[in-house]
Amino acid sequence: MHYTDEREADHFVNKTSTPEAEKDLWQTPVEIFKALNDEFGFTVDVCASKDNRLCFRYYSEGKSALENEWSDGAHFMNPPYSQTERFLNRASEQAKKNNIDVVALVNANTDTKWFAEAVKSANEVRLLTGRIGFIKASGGKSNGNTKGQCLIIWRGNCKTPCQITMVDRKTLEQK
């Protein structure tokens, strides 16, 4: 089975009008985060800035989650699109090493190598119906999204094989 690397898939992807400097700065809508936080009780936002963090504790470009140990509680991440694979690899490693829960909100790019690898190590994948309107770096909600999303979940040292389910995005937004 062949999986497409994101760099290889550029010619298949709908091009975005987002300025290059803002492509990695999308914030998760608060209502989506709140619904997930109610379930997981996040203590750390792994991919954030002071302006868009969703937890009191967070990693930013200055204190990178790719270089520091993760510990203490459940971790949430909406990784930069340009570094999805790196962050998912790190999430898998840190969840198992430190026995923590990690929830990653990413594009549901089921045709990519990084998705296939993440599913092998994760305990759960939740495919979301519809598309999430993320928050722009400038503050407003986006008008649309060219891809669907999913949650990839690691539950510490849990050994259960990956389960894949569908979740209605609108149900999450209404919690």
Stockholm file with secondary structure:
# STOCKHOLM 1.0

chainA/1-175         MHYTDEREADHFVNKTSTPEAEKDLWQTPVEIFKALNDEFGFTVDVCASKDNRLCFRYYSEGKSALENEWSDGAHFMNPPYSQTERFLNRASEQAKKNNIDVVALVNANTDTKWFAEAVKSANEVRLLTGRIGFIKASGGKSNGNTKGQCLIIWRGNCKTPCQITMVDRKTLEQK
#=GR chainA/1-175 SS CCCBCTTGGGGGSCCCCSCGGGTTCCBCCHHHHHHHHHHHCEEEESSCCTTTCSSSEECCSSSCTTTSCCCSSEEEECCCGGGHHHHHHHHHHHHHHHTCEEEEEEECCTTBHHHHHHHHHCSEEEEESSCCCCBCTTSSBCSCCSSCEEEEEEETTCCCCCEEEEECHHHHHHC
#=GC SS_cons         CCCBCTTGGGGGSCCCCSCGGGTTCCBCCHHHHHHHHHHHCEEEESSCCTTTCSSSEECCSSSCTTTSCCCSSEEEECCCGGGHHHHHHHHHHHHHHHTCEEEEEEECCTTBHHHHHHHHHCSEEEEESSCCCCBCTTSSBCSCCSSCEEEEEEETTCCCCCEEEEECHHHHHHC
//
